[in-house]
Amino acid sequence: MSDDIEAIKQLKARYCRFLDTKDIDAWRTLFAENLVVTLDMAVSTGGADPQTAPPLHGFEQFFPVVWGGVEHAATVHHCHTPEIALTSVDTATGIWAMEDMLFFPDGSELHGAGHYHETYEKKDGAWQIASLHLTRTLLKFKPA
């Protein structure tokens, strides 16, 4: 049990590291084939804000949305204080406090914070992210 929770923590650590280092091939391996992602596009409460983006199904829909924002930016993604619950031998849920900072070539900056609400699946002995819902409590953009 504690080994599974530790494995999920390592999974999320790799999520941040691979995204910040732009190792997209490695980042892709962290997600389940049936991935569903919801990204709140504004500060909201649990996805209630009308600016919440529609769900993205699969890595192929998710990737261009993320890459469009980070490809040319230096990024910092931190996740903290995980609340992980094993729901079966091969499924789990987690909520992570998050902070992200993006520094764009033109000098503009984005600073955000919020929470990742996730589900996980264990496949062939490895945990993967099955669903991800990013809610934001802070979103500040500083123009160049």
Phi, psi and chi 1 to 4 in degrees:
 res  aa     phi    psi   chi1   chi2   chi3   chi4
   1 MET       -  -55.1  178.3  169.0  147.7      -
   2 SER   -65.4  -28.1   64.0      -      -      -
   3 ASP   -65.1  -38.2  -72.1  -14.0      -      -
   4 ASP   -67.3  -42.2  -73.9  -44.0      -      -
   5 ILE   -63.3  -41.9  -70.0  174.0      -      -
   6 GLU   -63.4  -39.1 -178.8   59.4   27.8      -
   7 ALA   -64.2  -36.9      -      -      -      -
   8 ILE   -69.0  -38.4  -67.9  167.9      -      -
   9 LYS   -61.5  -41.6  -70.9  177.7 -178.8  178.8
  10 GLN   -65.4  -37.9  -65.6  -69.4  -39.7      -
  11 LEU   -58.0  -47.0  170.0   68.6      -      -
  12 LYS   -69.3  -34.6 -164.6   62.9 -178.1  177.8
  13 ALA   -62.4  -42.5      -      -      -      -
  14 ARG   -66.0  -36.1  -72.5 -170.1  -60.0  -85.5
  15 TYR   -52.9  -51.2  172.7   97.2      -      -
  16 CYS   -66.6  -46.6  -66.6      -      -      -
  17 ARG   -65.2  -46.9  179.6  169.2   55.9   90.2
  18 PHE   -65.4  -35.9  -67.0  158.0      -      -
  19 LEU   -68.4  -45.1 -176.4   56.0      -      -
  20 ASP   -68.3  -30.3  -71.9  -19.0      -      -
  21 THR   -92.4    1.6   60.6      -      -      -
  22 LYS    61.6   32.4  -48.9  -74.7 -168.0  -76.6
  23 ASP   -89.7   77.0 -171.9  -15.2      -      -
  24 ILE   -68.6  -35.1  -60.1  -51.6      -      -
  25 ASP   -61.3  -42.4  -69.5  -25.6      -      -
  26 ALA   -70.7  -39.4      -      -      -      -
  27 TRP   -60.5  -41.5 -163.1   60.4      -      -
  28 ARG   -56.8  -34.8  174.1 -172.3  -58.1  -94.1
  29 THR   -69.6  -11.7   67.5      -      -      -
  30 LEU   -81.5   -9.0  -54.1  178.9      -      -
  31 PHE  -111.5  142.0  -58.6   99.2      -      -
  32 ALA   -69.2  155.2      -      -      -      -
  33 GLU   -60.0  -35.4 -170.6  174.2  -40.8      -
  34 ASN   -94.6   29.9   60.2  -13.6      -      -
  35 LEU   -51.7  137.5  173.9   69.0      -      -
  36 VAL  -128.5  127.2  177.0      -      -      -
  37 VAL  -125.6  134.3  174.1      -      -      -
  38 THR  -124.4  125.5  -55.0      -      -      -
  39 LEU  -116.3  117.8  -57.4  170.9      -      -
  40 ASP   -73.2  127.1  -74.1    8.2      -      -
  41 MET   -93.3    4.8  -55.9  -52.5  -76.7      -
  42 ALA  -154.0  167.5      -      -      -      -
  43 VAL   -63.8  128.5  173.2      -      -      -
  44 SER  -151.8  177.6   64.0      -      -      -
  45 THR  -115.5  104.0  -56.6      -      -      -
  46 GLY    57.1   33.9      -      -      -      -
  47 GLY    83.5    9.0      -      -      -      -
  48 ALA   -79.4  -16.1      -      -      -      -
  49 ASP   -67.4  137.3 -169.4  -78.3      -      -
  50 PRO   -65.1  -10.5   20.2  -29.1      -      -
  51 GLN   -90.0    6.9  -64.8 -176.3   53.4      -
  52 THR   -63.8  131.7  -62.5      -      -      -
  53 ALA   -73.4  153.3      -      -      -      -
  54 PRO   -67.2  156.8   21.3  -28.3      -      -
  55 PRO   -60.0  144.2  -20.2   30.1      -      -
  56 LEU  -105.7  131.7  -57.2  166.9      -      -
  57 HIS  -109.9  116.1  -63.8  -86.2      -      -
  58 GLY    87.4  157.8      -      -      -      -
  59 PHE   -61.1  -34.9 -173.0   82.1      -      -
  60 GLU   -64.8  -28.8  -62.8  -51.3  -43.2      -
  61 GLN   -84.2  -36.5  -77.9 -171.4    3.3      -
  62 PHE   -69.7  -46.2  174.9   44.6      -      -
  63 PHE   -56.0  -49.3  175.2   70.4      -      -
  64 PRO   -62.0  -31.0  -13.8   21.2      -      -
  65 VAL   -66.6  -45.7  173.3      -      -      -
  66 VAL   -70.6  -48.7  172.7      -      -      -
  67 TRP   -61.9  -35.4 -166.1 -118.7      -      -
  68 GLY   -59.8  -28.7      -      -      -      -
  69 GLY   -91.9  -24.4      -      -      -      -
  70 VAL  -116.0  -10.9  -56.2      -      -      -
  71 GLU   -52.1  -44.9  179.4  179.5   12.6      -
  72 HIS  -105.1    8.1  -60.3  -67.4      -      -
  73 ALA  -104.5  147.7      -      -      -      -
  74 ALA   -80.6  129.6      -      -      -      -
  75 THR  -124.8  153.1   63.0      -      -      -
  76 VAL  -133.8  117.6  178.4      -      -      -
  77 HIS  -120.0  124.4  -71.3   83.0      -      -
  78 HIS  -124.6  139.0  -71.7  172.7      -      -
  79 CYS  -126.5  139.0  -67.3      -      -      -
  80 HIS  -139.4  168.6  -49.4  -84.8      -      -
  81 THR    44.2   62.2   60.5      -      -      -
  82 PRO   -68.7  140.8   27.2  -34.7      -      -
  83 GLU  -115.4   96.7  -57.3  170.1   58.7      -
  84 ILE  -111.7  132.5  -60.5  169.1      -      -
  85 ALA  -128.8  126.7      -      -      -      -
  86 LEU   -79.2  125.7  -60.7  174.6      -      -
  87 THR  -103.0  -14.8   53.8      -      -      -
  88 SER  -164.7 -174.1   76.5      -      -      -
  89 VAL   -68.3  -20.3  -64.5      -      -      -
  90 ASP  -133.3   22.2   58.4    1.5      -      -
  91 THR  -140.4  153.7   61.1      -      -      -
  92 ALA  -157.4  165.3      -      -      -      -
  93 THR  -125.0  157.3   61.3      -      -      -
  94 GLY  -155.1  148.4      -      -      -      -
  95 ILE  -128.1  129.9  -59.4  172.7      -      -
  96 TRP  -124.6  132.2  -62.8   81.5      -      -
  97 ALA   -70.4  139.8      -      -      -      -
  98 MET  -135.8  155.0   65.4   75.7   66.8      -
  99 GLU  -140.2  135.2 -179.6  178.6   23.8      -
 100 ASP  -133.0  146.8   58.0   -7.7      -      -
 101 MET  -134.7  132.5  -66.1  175.9  -82.3      -
 102 LEU  -124.8  131.5  -74.2   73.4      -      -
 103 PHE  -119.0  111.6  -57.6   92.3      -      -
 104 PHE   -91.8  153.4  -61.0   96.9      -      -
 105 PRO   -56.9  -28.7  -23.8   32.3      -      -
 106 ASP   -80.8    1.1   69.2   -2.5      -      -
 107 GLY    96.4   -8.2      -      -      -      -
 108 SER   -74.7  158.9   59.6      -      -      -
 109 GLU  -140.2  148.2  -60.9  177.2    6.3      -
 110 LEU  -123.5  134.5 -179.4  144.1      -      -
 111 HIS  -128.5  123.2 -179.3 -149.5      -      -
 112 GLY  -135.3  163.6      -      -      -      -
 113 ALA  -153.1  161.7      -      -      -      -
 114 GLY   164.8 -143.0      -      -      -      -
 115 HIS  -143.0  139.8  -62.4   89.7      -      -
 116 TYR   -93.8  125.3  -76.1  106.8      -      -
 117 HIS  -108.8  115.2  -56.3 -101.8      -      -
 118 GLU  -130.6  158.2  -62.2  178.9  -30.3      -
 119 THR  -123.1  154.2   62.1      -      -      -
 120 TYR  -131.7  151.8  -49.4   97.6      -      -
 121 GLU  -130.0  141.9  -62.8  174.5   -5.7      -
 122 LYS  -100.1  122.0 -172.4 -168.3  -86.1 -172.9
 123 LYS  -129.4  126.9 -176.2  175.3  179.5 -175.6
 124 ASP    52.7   38.4  -61.0  -33.8      -      -
 125 GLY    82.5    0.1      -      -      -      -
 126 ALA  -120.0  136.9      -      -      -      -
 127 TRP   -79.4  141.2  -73.0   97.6      -      -
 128 GLN  -134.9  157.0  -66.5 -178.6  -50.7      -
 129 ILE   -81.0  121.4  -60.9  168.0      -      -
 130 ALA   -96.1  -35.4      -      -      -      -
 131 SER  -146.2  150.5   69.8      -      -      -
 132 LEU  -143.2  126.8  178.9  155.6      -      -
 133 HIS  -126.9  114.1 -179.8 -174.7      -      -
 134 LEU   -95.3  118.3  173.9   59.8      -      -
 135 THR  -109.1  147.6   58.9      -      -      -
 136 ARG  -117.8  137.8  -69.7 -162.8  173.4  -89.3
 137 THR  -107.3  -13.8   56.4      -      -      -
 138 LEU  -149.3  135.0  171.9   73.8      -      -
 139 LEU  -152.1  104.1 -170.8   59.6      -      -
 140 LYS  -119.4  131.7  -68.4 -173.4  173.9 -172.4
 141 PHE  -118.2  128.9 -175.7   76.7      -      -
 142 LYS  -112.5  111.6  177.8 -178.0  153.7 -165.5
 143 PRO   -65.5  160.4   -4.9   12.3      -      -
 144 ALA   -65.6      -      -      -      -      -
